[in-house]
Amino acid sequence: MRTVFKLLNVFNCVDVLGEVFLEEDRSIVCYEDTRHKKLVGFASVALLVWALLLPSLQFTLFFVRRVQIFNLMNSGWIR
């Protein structure tokens, strides 16, 4: 959960005297600085992986192995 909050902080900008800065690091100007653009790109991809690909992979693995999981549950190994 902490990782998600760190990734979401990349999108959290504040207005300071007419300029918009990243709240976590006030040396980065939002929407103009190349560092911010790279951070937004990385955070977007990471959030996409975290939110879509990992649950999809987990579902696929459980679906493929559903018979083995069902057999283990019935044999008493998994409760």
Secondary structure, 3 states (H helix, E strand, C coil): CHHHHHHHHHHCEEEECCEEEECCCCCCECCCCHHHHHHHHHHHHHHHHHHHHHHHHHHHHHHHCHHHHHHHHHHCCCC
